[in-house]
Amino acid sequence: NGLMNGVGDGTSFAPNMSLTRGMVVTVLYRDNGSPSGEFMGTFLDVTDSAYYTAAAEWAYANEIVNGTGTDEWGEPYFSPDRDITRQELATLFVRFAKYQKVILSENGDISRFTDADKVASWAEDAMKWATDEGLINGTGNGKTLSPTGEATREQFAAIIQRYCTSEFDHKVFY
């Protein structure tokens, strides 16, 4: 569906490659129709010519990302090449779902996973929602979440496919 491209020369999917923040926002941006916009220079580490530039600007403007830190003057960094963890990915999906007016369930239970106690407090609700909706499943034998583990491109492909084909309750259908 044109959401994910190959890496390097575009001929390799690289399924086991770590997923970066730039990759994630680019796919979410494409899933949202790649809306046009101009380079605003929001992030100190995003140039006007990177593959993720428009996506990072769009994601920031729509509160899907808020940066990874700031310099001494308060200017934000995006860290586009930083690998993303599974709990960070869940958090971005919650923000993306909110942007798309998905009505989020407030239930969800991660206690069945042996490493549920390793989920950061800021990501707990997102992990509960993502597992409850079936977007994120356990790793290995299905009994662990691996919340601080790096997400891979193949995991993200599965998650975005599940998201795009889920029958969420929407306030506004897209």
Residue frames relative to the residue before (quaternion, step in Angstrom):
aa qw qx qy qz dx dy dz
N 1.0000 0.0000 0.0000 0.0000 0.00 0.00 0.00
G 0.5770 -0.6378 0.3582 0.3634 3.56 1.24 0.30
L 0.4480 0.7015 -0.4560 0.3151 3.58 1.18 0.30
M 0.7895 0.1635 -0.0744 0.5868 3.57 0.99 -0.83
N 0.1950 -0.7570 0.6143 0.1078 3.54 -1.08 0.82
G 0.6261 -0.5132 0.4175 0.4127 3.52 -1.30 0.09
V 0.4574 -0.6594 0.5191 0.2941 3.54 -1.32 0.13
G 0.7626 0.3279 -0.2567 0.4950 3.56 -1.25 0.31
D 0.8191 -0.1307 0.1256 0.5442 3.55 -0.57 -1.15
G 0.6017 -0.6133 0.3292 0.3917 3.57 1.29 0.24
T 0.6162 0.5780 -0.3485 0.4060 3.59 1.24 0.00
S 0.7104 0.3842 -0.2516 0.5332 3.60 1.25 -0.12
F 0.3690 -0.7282 0.5312 0.2266 3.58 -0.85 0.93
A 0.1668 -0.8252 0.5181 0.1509 3.59 1.17 -0.61
P 0.0365 -0.8683 0.4943 0.0224 3.61 0.72 1.04
N 0.7392 0.4165 -0.2341 0.4747 3.60 0.98 -0.74
M 0.4385 0.6941 -0.4534 0.3471 3.56 1.31 0.05
S 0.5331 -0.6153 0.4742 0.3352 3.56 -1.07 0.74
L 0.4160 -0.6986 0.5404 0.2164 3.50 -1.14 0.82
T 0.2198 -0.7850 0.5659 0.1235 3.58 -0.89 0.89
R 0.6631 -0.4951 0.3862 0.4075 3.54 -1.31 0.31
G 0.6324 0.5375 -0.3281 0.4512 3.59 1.03 -0.76
M 0.6408 0.5222 -0.3198 0.4631 3.57 1.01 -0.80
V 0.6629 0.5272 -0.3113 0.4309 3.57 0.89 -0.97
V 0.7117 0.4456 -0.2909 0.4585 3.60 0.69 -1.00
T 0.6050 0.5602 -0.3601 0.4365 3.59 1.09 -0.61
V 0.6712 0.4826 -0.2976 0.4775 3.59 0.93 -0.85
L 0.6537 0.5008 -0.3200 0.4684 3.61 0.92 -0.83
Y 0.6235 0.5393 -0.3123 0.4721 3.57 1.08 -0.80
R 0.6674 0.4810 -0.2970 0.4848 3.58 0.94 -0.85
D 0.6342 0.5263 -0.3310 0.4596 3.59 1.00 -0.78
N 0.6985 0.4373 -0.2582 0.5042 3.56 1.15 -0.55
G 0.6490 -0.5719 0.3048 0.3985 3.60 1.21 0.38
S 0.4077 -0.7423 0.4509 0.2820 3.60 1.24 0.27
P 0.0164 -0.8392 0.5436 -0.0016 3.59 0.62 1.08
S 0.4926 -0.6661 0.4681 0.3075 3.55 -1.03 0.75
G 0.1327 0.7639 -0.6223 0.1077 3.49 -1.22 0.55
E 0.4221 -0.7053 0.5030 0.2673 3.53 -1.22 0.20
F 0.5920 -0.5629 0.4450 0.3668 3.53 -1.26 0.48
M 0.1518 -0.8202 0.5496 0.0463 3.55 -0.66 1.14
G 0.3949 -0.7290 0.4759 0.2934 3.59 1.21 -0.28
T 0.1752 0.8375 -0.4983 0.1402 3.56 1.16 0.66
F 0.7980 0.2597 -0.1092 0.5328 3.56 0.88 -1.00
L 0.5370 -0.6512 0.4442 0.3006 3.55 -1.01 0.83
D 0.7696 0.3580 -0.1765 0.4984 3.58 1.08 -0.70
V 0.5948 0.5037 -0.3884 0.4915 3.61 1.16 0.54
T 0.2328 -0.7815 0.5681 0.1109 3.55 -0.63 1.17
D 0.6196 -0.5745 0.3876 0.3685 3.55 -1.24 0.21
S 0.7435 0.4205 -0.2251 0.4687 3.62 1.22 -0.06
A 0.4606 0.6791 -0.4601 0.3390 3.61 1.18 0.20
Y 0.6281 -0.5592 0.3800 0.3853 3.60 -1.16 0.53
Y 0.7310 0.4265 -0.2170 0.4864 3.59 1.13 -0.61
T 0.3652 0.7830 -0.4600 0.2049 3.63 1.25 -0.08
A 0.7142 0.4373 -0.2653 0.4778 3.59 0.64 -1.09
A 0.6449 0.5319 -0.3175 0.4476 3.57 1.02 -0.81
A 0.6599 0.5009 -0.3131 0.4643 3.60 0.92 -0.85
E 0.6446 0.5122 -0.3168 0.4709 3.59 0.97 -0.84
W 0.6586 0.5068 -0.2946 0.4719 3.59 0.94 -0.95
A 0.6736 0.5043 -0.2996 0.4496 3.60 0.87 -0.96
Y 0.6512 0.4961 -0.3153 0.4799 3.59 1.02 -0.74
A 0.6659 0.5165 -0.3014 0.4461 3.59 0.88 -0.93
N 0.7569 0.3609 -0.1871 0.5117 3.58 1.15 -0.64
E 0.5123 -0.7110 0.3664 0.3127 3.56 1.30 0.52
I 0.3648 0.7042 -0.5125 0.3291 3.55 1.06 0.79
V 0.7556 0.0908 -0.0758 0.6443 3.57 1.19 -0.63
N 0.1495 -0.7919 0.5830 0.1036 3.53 -1.21 0.46
G 0.6542 -0.5209 0.3099 0.4523 3.55 1.22 0.32
T 0.4452 -0.7055 0.4999 0.2327 3.51 -1.33 0.27
G 0.7759 -0.1471 0.1030 0.6048 3.55 1.27 -0.02
T 0.3220 -0.7386 0.5579 0.1986 3.54 -1.31 0.01
D 0.4951 -0.6034 0.5164 0.3523 3.52 -1.31 0.27
E 0.7516 -0.4170 0.2578 0.4413 3.60 -1.27 -0.03
W 0.6874 0.4442 -0.2833 0.4999 3.62 1.25 -0.25
G 0.5980 -0.6097 0.3453 0.3892 3.57 1.28 0.17
E 0.4589 0.6684 -0.4574 0.3653 3.59 1.26 0.22
P 0.4055 -0.7739 0.4384 0.2110 3.62 -0.73 1.04
Y 0.2886 -0.6887 0.6401 0.1808 3.49 -1.39 0.54
F 0.3223 -0.7431 0.5544 0.1915 3.55 -1.16 0.63
S 0.1745 -0.8095 0.5315 0.1780 3.61 1.09 -0.72
P 0.0094 0.8700 -0.4927 0.0151 3.61 0.77 1.02
D 0.7274 0.4238 -0.2442 0.4813 3.60 1.08 -0.61
R 0.4806 0.6611 -0.4460 0.3648 3.58 1.24 0.07
D 0.4822 -0.6526 0.5023 0.2987 3.56 -0.96 0.88
I 0.3160 -0.7567 0.5492 0.1609 3.54 -1.08 0.77
T 0.3834 -0.7154 0.5338 0.2372 3.57 -1.00 0.79
R 0.6611 -0.5144 0.3726 0.3994 3.54 -1.28 0.32
Q 0.6693 0.4742 -0.3191 0.4747 3.62 1.00 -0.67
E 0.6091 0.5204 -0.3563 0.4810 3.60 1.10 -0.56
L 0.6304 0.5353 -0.3219 0.4608 3.57 1.03 -0.81
A 0.6362 0.5195 -0.3249 0.4689 3.59 0.95 -0.83
T 0.6490 0.5241 -0.3108 0.4555 3.57 0.99 -0.86
L 0.6600 0.4919 -0.3149 0.4725 3.60 0.93 -0.81
F 0.6370 0.5226 -0.3320 0.4592 3.59 1.04 -0.71
V 0.6166 0.5220 -0.3511 0.4734 3.61 1.03 -0.68
R 0.6707 0.4883 -0.3046 0.4680 3.59 0.88 -0.88
F 0.6367 0.5167 -0.3185 0.4756 3.59 1.04 -0.79
A 0.6478 0.5117 -0.3141 0.4690 3.58 0.95 -0.85
K 0.6345 0.5119 -0.3297 0.4760 3.59 0.98 -0.79
Y 0.6281 0.5355 -0.3246 0.4620 3.58 1.00 -0.84
Q 0.7247 0.4157 -0.2335 0.4975 3.57 1.02 -0.80
K 0.4976 -0.6988 0.3898 0.3348 3.58 1.30 0.26
V 0.2961 0.7237 -0.5539 0.2858 3.57 1.06 0.74
I 0.3638 -0.7038 0.5641 0.2327 3.54 -0.93 0.88
L 0.2546 -0.8116 0.5141 0.1099 3.55 -0.42 1.25
S 0.4133 -0.6784 0.5478 0.2624 3.54 -0.97 0.87
E 0.2961 -0.7596 0.5518 0.1758 3.54 -1.06 0.67
N 0.4999 0.6239 -0.4413 0.4074 3.53 1.23 0.27
G 0.3332 0.7583 -0.5229 0.2013 3.57 -0.85 -0.77
D 0.0201 -0.7942 0.6054 -0.0485 3.49 -1.02 0.86
I 0.1202 -0.8057 0.5774 0.0552 3.56 -0.76 1.01
S 0.3894 0.7608 -0.4568 0.2470 3.59 1.26 0.06
R 0.5861 0.5924 -0.3728 0.4081 3.61 1.18 -0.40
F 0.6348 0.5090 -0.3309 0.4779 3.59 1.24 -0.30
T 0.5108 -0.6957 0.4184 0.2828 3.57 -0.84 0.97
D 0.7478 0.3535 -0.2117 0.5205 3.60 1.18 -0.44
A 0.2135 0.8082 -0.5198 0.1762 3.59 1.15 0.55
D 0.6423 0.5398 -0.3195 0.4404 3.58 1.09 -0.65
K 0.6145 0.5532 -0.3410 0.4473 3.60 1.28 -0.19
V 0.5152 0.6277 -0.4209 0.4042 3.60 1.28 -0.16
A 0.4572 -0.6868 0.4929 0.2762 3.58 -0.83 0.99
S 0.6093 -0.5858 0.3886 0.3669 3.56 -1.07 0.72
W 0.6601 0.5158 -0.3129 0.4476 3.62 1.02 -0.75
A 0.7323 0.4053 -0.2265 0.4981 3.62 1.21 -0.40
E 0.4351 0.7464 -0.4366 0.2510 3.57 1.25 -0.22
D 0.6817 0.4739 -0.3036 0.4674 3.62 0.79 -0.92
A 0.6432 0.5223 -0.3201 0.4594 3.59 1.00 -0.79
M 0.6641 0.4888 -0.3081 0.4745 3.59 0.94 -0.84
K 0.6183 0.5334 -0.3446 0.4630 3.58 1.03 -0.74
W 0.6729 0.4880 -0.2987 0.4688 3.58 0.88 -0.93
A 0.6914 0.4980 -0.2873 0.4375 3.60 0.80 -1.01
T 0.6841 0.4450 -0.2979 0.4953 3.61 1.00 -0.69
D 0.6259 0.5415 -0.3347 0.4505 3.59 1.03 -0.75
E 0.7026 0.4397 -0.2529 0.4991 3.59 1.05 -0.78
G 0.4954 -0.6834 0.4137 0.3412 3.59 1.27 -0.13
L 0.4087 0.7122 -0.4788 0.3105 3.58 1.21 0.31
I 0.7731 0.1812 -0.0768 0.6030 3.54 0.95 -0.95
N 0.1316 -0.7808 0.6096 0.0373 3.52 -0.82 1.08
G 0.6706 -0.4844 0.3676 0.4249 3.53 -1.26 0.09
T 0.4142 -0.6849 0.5413 0.2576 3.53 -1.27 0.39
G 0.7922 0.2972 -0.2209 0.4851 3.53 -1.29 0.27
N 0.8303 -0.0951 0.1181 0.5363 3.54 -0.47 -1.22
G 0.5912 -0.6048 0.3478 0.4047 3.59 1.28 0.17
K 0.6218 0.5719 -0.3304 0.4207 3.56 1.27 0.04
T 0.7201 0.3705 -0.2397 0.5354 3.59 1.27 -0.09
L 0.4033 -0.7087 0.5305 0.2315 3.55 -1.19 0.63
S 0.1459 -0.8063 0.5458 0.1753 3.57 1.08 -0.72
P 0.0327 0.8710 -0.4901 0.0133 3.60 0.85 0.94
T 0.7443 0.3672 -0.2263 0.5098 3.59 1.04 -0.66
G 0.4764 0.6581 -0.4419 0.3804 3.56 1.29 0.13
E 0.5397 -0.6214 0.4577 0.3362 3.54 -1.13 0.63
A 0.3980 -0.6902 0.5547 0.2399 3.53 -1.01 0.89
T 0.2901 -0.7507 0.5676 0.1736 3.57 -1.10 0.68
R 0.6679 -0.4961 0.3715 0.4120 3.54 -1.29 0.29
E 0.6582 0.5019 -0.3291 0.4544 3.62 0.96 -0.74
Q 0.6201 0.5226 -0.3443 0.4731 3.60 1.04 -0.69
F 0.6705 0.4995 -0.2950 0.4625 3.55 0.93 -0.92
A 0.6149 0.5382 -0.3499 0.4580 3.60 1.00 -0.74
A 0.6617 0.4932 -0.3026 0.4768 3.58 0.97 -0.83
I 0.6653 0.5091 -0.3017 0.4551 3.58 0.94 -0.89
I 0.6809 0.4712 -0.3049 0.4706 3.61 0.84 -0.89
Q 0.6156 0.5288 -0.3504 0.4675 3.60 1.06 -0.65
R 0.6527 0.5027 -0.3125 0.4729 3.59 0.95 -0.84
Y 0.6411 0.5286 -0.3181 0.4565 3.57 0.99 -0.87
C 0.7099 0.4797 -0.2640 0.4430 3.57 0.83 -1.01
T 0.7506 0.3708 -0.2149 0.5029 3.60 1.11 -0.52
S 0.4745 0.6610 -0.4477 0.3708 3.60 1.26 0.13
E 0.3547 -0.7175 0.5615 0.2100 3.50 -1.19 0.60
F 0.0213 -0.8210 0.5688 -0.0447 3.53 0.38 1.28
D 0.4673 -0.6063 0.5507 0.3327 3.50 -1.30 0.36
H 0.0800 -0.8176 0.5702 -0.0027 3.58 -0.47 1.22
K 0.4271 -0.6345 0.5715 0.2974 3.52 -1.17 0.60
V 0.7722 0.0846 -0.0241 0.6292 3.56 1.05 -0.85
F 0.3264 -0.7456 0.5430 0.2066 3.59 -0.69 1.01
Y 0.1962 -0.7805 0.5828 0.1127 3.58 -1.04 0.75
